[in-house]
Amino acid sequence: MYWVEEEGRVLPCGFRFCPTDTQLLLFYLKKKILGLNDHIDLVPTIDVYASNPYHLPLSEFKYGQPNEYWYFYSNRRRGKILTVDGYYYLSSRRTIFDGKELIGFVRTLDFYHGRPPCGTKSRWSIQEYRINPDKIKVNEDDHTMKEKISKFVVCKIVHKQVYIPSADEVIIEEPEPNSSEDENNLSDGDEHNQSDTVLSQVKGEGSKSSGNDKENLEESESYDSNNDSDNKMVVVVVVVVVVRVVVVTE
């Protein structure tokens, strides 16, 4: 493995700062509060709520994904958070667990242009991570440390990107159909509609016939019986005629 040294830090090549929520709270924020991670201090400390997010010194954080997110330590604020021409609005809260153990809290603040409540939402937001005070043991009379634990946070600045195709990407557009194709499609549609109409009529007749099956069966039986009687009468008439012919000839 190759290692590089940057500003007194020794980091692996291709290093990218992408911690999980648990790592961010227990490894980075907790050690920063206790002053134990000076040798791996990759996250700058600024006042993230002092200005609009795009006016922050984002270039000071050099180990994340460019134009996507940035991490900074800061002091949290409560109540209305206003900037020169915008404000932060609390949109959600959630808790973070390590297994079944509560280790911290996260609140998301969206940045709006203008003044509340008539602002325009931007694509910028801040995810503010605060550690559970129970995870840091302090003396009961150490009020300075208690205040630091309750106010000191690590913030993730997020910029939601709008997808823009690169010059190398090819966008395939479907050609518009010409008039002949329109006519063919229209005729195909008419034939399809006609076939649907015929099918519905056949289904209707089928339902009618199935509903009259019993009546048709009775009529057919009566018809068959009538035919049988008629046939018997014809046979009798034929026999009589034959007998008369024989008598006459004799």
Sequence and secondary structure as in RCSB ss.txt:
>XXXX:A:sequence
MYWVEEEGRVLPCGFRFCPTDTQLLLFYLKKKILGLNDHIDLVPTIDVYASNPYHLPLSEFKYGQPNEYWYFYSN
RRRGKILTVDGYYYLSSRRTIFDGKELIGFVRTLDFYHGRPPCGTKSRWSIQEYRINPDKIKVNEDDHTMKEKIS
KFVVCKIVHKQVYIPSADEVIIEEPEPNSSEDENNLSDGDEHNQSDTVLSQVKGEGSKSSGNDKENLEESESYDS
NNDSDNKMVVVVVVVVVVRVVVVTE
>XXXX:A:secstr
  EEEETTEEEETT      HHHIIIIIIHHHHHT  GGG  S B  TTSS GGGS GGG  SS TTTEEEEEEE
   S EE SSEEEEEEEEEEEEETTEEEEEEEEEEEEESSTTS EEEEEEEEEEEE GGGS   TT HHHHHHHH
HEEEEEEEE       TT          HHHHHHHHHHHHHHHHHHHHHHHHHHHHHHHHHTHHHHHHHHHHHHH
HHHHHHHHHHHHHHHHHHHHHHHH 
